[in-house]
Amino acid sequence: MINEVLYVIFIIFLFAYLGIVVVIGSIFLIRAYITKLKSLLYGGICFALVAISQIGRYLLGFNILVESIIFHFHYFFAIFFVKDLFYKDRKSVFRYLFVFTFITTIIRNILVYLKMINRTSLIHYTQITIDFFTRFFIFFWLAWASYVSYKEFKDQNIEPWIKMRYKITSIVALMVSLYNLNRFFIPWNAVSGDPDIPISFIVFGITSILSLIISIGRSLQLAA
């Protein structure tokens, strides 16, 4: 009984996260239309792709390959977002990260296709390892860029909300960079959130809570 109640709560958290992602993506796209800023456009598309992939997966019945392809494209727009916002006229790891993400996207989706044919532990753990490092490098880059900007503006006479936005962005991006780490703790042949497998259920709960915290943090970025 307790597990069933917790499962419903965790699902509510995940849908709340998804709802916030839709709202934030919409705000980014509206602001991009008004301001003509490419960084906001990239950010809006990034959020939109995450929302489309998850809505497609849970509500529209997308198979895992279609969901994977749509979801993985959001990484490219995340890279463009960081480049345009923090490194428009400066040297950065943009090219290397773009190439790395392009390669891992191809490999990842090949593994997803193979998983559809014959799911094995090797395919599963190779895929989630690729997922982890792709996400980690991109969003750690965002976290670092935001932190460096915060340090630069910390002692300058500028609006406090600007400093706070960089600070929140750095913290949230760091959390996102480590988000996929929890998937290593779920048995390769287990369904996420299965109440009959305690570790799977616990990780599912932690994931849903982290998703909600991250989405609230992203909301604070807009409010700051």
C-alpha positions in Angstrom: 0.0 0.0 0.0 2.7 2.4 1.0 4.7 1.6 -2.2 1.6 2.3 -4.3 1.0 5.7 -2.7 4.7 6.6 -3.1 4.6 5.5 -6.7 1.7 7.8 -7.4 3.5 10.7 -5.7 6.7 10.0 -7.7 4.7 10.0 -10.9 3.1 13.3 -9.9 6.6 14.7 -9.4 7.7 13.6 -12.8 4.6 15.1 -14.5 5.1 18.3 -12.5 8.7 18.4 -13.8 7.4 17.8 -17.4 4.8 20.6 -17.0 7.5 23.0 -15.8 9.7 22.1 -18.7 6.9 22.9 -21.1 6.3 26.2 -19.5 9.9 27.2 -19.3 10.5 26.2 -23.0 7.5 28.3 -24.0 8.7 31.3 -22.1 12.2 31.0 -23.7 10.7 30.8 -27.2 8.4 33.8 -26.6 11.3 35.8 -25.3 13.4 34.7 -28.2 10.7 35.9 -30.6 10.5 39.3 -28.8 14.2 39.9 -28.3 15.6 38.0 -31.3 18.3 36.5 -29.1 19.7 33.2 -30.5 20.6 31.9 -27.0 17.0 32.1 -25.9 15.9 30.3 -29.1 18.4 27.5 -28.6 17.3 27.2 -24.9 13.6 27.1 -25.9 14.2 24.4 -28.6 16.3 22.5 -26.0 13.4 22.4 -23.5 10.9 21.7 -26.3 12.7 18.7 -27.5 12.9 17.3 -23.9 9.2 17.8 -23.5 8.3 16.3 -26.9 10.4 13.2 -26.3 8.9 12.6 -22.8 5.3 13.3 -23.8 5.8 11.1 -26.8 7.2 8.3 -24.7 4.6 8.4 -21.8 1.5 9.6 -23.6 1.8 9.1 -27.3 3.4 5.7 -27.4 6.7 6.6 -29.1 9.1 3.6 -29.2 12.4 4.0 -27.4 14.3 4.7 -30.6 12.1 7.6 -31.7 12.1 9.0 -28.2 15.9 8.6 -28.0 16.5 10.4 -31.3 14.3 13.4 -30.3 15.7 13.6 -26.8 19.3 13.4 -27.9 18.9 16.3 -30.2 18.3 18.6 -27.3 22.0 18.2 -26.3 23.1 20.0 -29.5 20.9 23.0 -28.8 22.2 23.0 -25.2 25.7 23.3 -26.7 24.6 26.1 -29.0 23.0 27.8 -26.0 26.2 27.8 -23.9 28.3 28.9 -26.9 26.1 31.8 -27.8 25.5 33.0 -24.3 29.0 32.7 -22.8 31.5 32.2 -25.6 30.2 34.1 -28.6 33.5 35.9 -29.3 35.8 33.7 -27.2 37.6 30.4 -27.6 35.9 27.4 -26.1 35.5 23.6 -26.3 32.5 24.1 -28.5 33.8 22.2 -31.6 35.2 19.3 -29.6 32.1 19.0 -27.6 29.9 19.2 -30.7 31.9 16.4 -32.4 31.9 14.3 -29.3 28.1 14.6 -28.9 27.6 13.9 -32.6 29.6 10.6 -32.3 27.9 9.6 -29.0 24.5 10.3 -30.4 25.0 8.0 -33.4 26.5 5.2 -31.1 23.8 5.7 -28.5 20.9 5.3 -31.0 22.5 2.3 -32.6 22.6 0.7 -29.1 19.0 1.6 -28.5 18.1 -0.1 -31.8 20.1 -3.2 -30.8 18.4 -3.1 -27.4 15.0 -3.3 -29.2 16.2 -6.5 -30.9 18.1 -8.2 -28.1 18.4 -6.5 -24.7 21.7 -7.5 -23.0 23.6 -6.2 -20.0 26.5 -5.1 -22.2 24.3 -3.1 -24.5 22.5 -1.6 -21.6 25.5 -0.5 -19.5 27.4 0.7 -22.6 24.4 2.9 -23.5 23.9 4.4 -20.0 27.7 5.1 -19.8 27.6 7.0 -23.1 24.5 8.8 -21.8 26.1 9.8 -18.6 29.3 11.2 -20.1 27.4 13.1 -22.9 25.2 14.8 -20.4 28.0 15.3 -17.9 30.4 17.1 -20.3 27.7 19.4 -21.8 26.0 20.5 -18.5 29.3 20.7 -16.6 30.5 23.1 -19.3 27.3 25.1 -18.7 27.9 25.0 -14.9 31.5 26.1 -15.3 30.7 28.9 -17.7 28.0 30.2 -15.3 30.2 29.9 -12.3 33.1 31.8 -14.0 30.6 34.5 -15.1 29.3 34.7 -11.5 32.8 35.1 -10.2 33.5 37.9 -12.7 30.4 39.8 -11.8 30.4 39.0 -8.1 32.2 42.2 -6.9 30.9 44.5 -9.7 28.2 47.0 -9.3 25.4 45.3 -11.3 21.9 44.2 -10.4 21.8 41.4 -7.8 19.3 39.4 -9.8 21.9 39.0 -12.6 24.4 37.6 -10.1 21.8 35.3 -8.6 20.8 34.0 -12.0 24.3 32.9 -12.9 24.7 31.3 -9.4 21.4 29.4 -9.8 22.3 28.3 -13.3 25.6 27.0 -12.2 24.1 24.9 -9.4 21.2 23.6 -11.5 23.5 22.7 -14.4 25.8 20.8 -12.0 22.9 18.8 -10.8 21.8 18.0 -14.3 25.3 16.9 -15.3 25.2 14.2 -12.6 21.5 13.3 -13.1 22.1 10.1 -15.1 24.4 8.7 -12.4 21.5 7.0 -10.7 20.8 4.7 -13.7 23.9 2.7 -12.9 22.2 1.5 -9.7 19.2 -0.1 -11.5 19.6 -3.7 -12.6 20.0 -3.9 -16.3 16.9 -6.1 -16.7 14.7 -4.3 -14.3 11.9 -1.9 -15.0 12.4 1.6 -13.5 10.1 2.1 -10.5 9.2 -1.6 -10.1 8.0 -1.9 -6.5 9.0 -5.5 -6.4 12.7 -4.5 -6.8 13.6 -2.2 -3.9 16.7 -0.6 -5.5 14.7 0.1 -8.7 11.9 1.7 -6.8 14.2 3.8 -4.6 16.2 5.1 -7.5 12.9 5.9 -9.3 11.8 7.9 -6.3 15.1 9.8 -6.0 15.0 10.5 -9.8 11.5 12.0 -9.6 12.5 14.1 -6.6 15.6 15.4 -8.3 13.6 16.1 -11.5 11.2 18.3 -9.5 14.1 20.1 -7.7 15.9 20.7 -11.0 12.7 22.1 -12.6 12.1 24.4 -9.6 15.7 25.6 -9.9 15.1 26.3 -13.6 12.0 28.3 -12.7 14.0 30.3 -10.2 16.4 31.1 -13.0 13.6 32.8 -14.8 12.3 34.5 -11.7 15.7 35.8 -10.6 
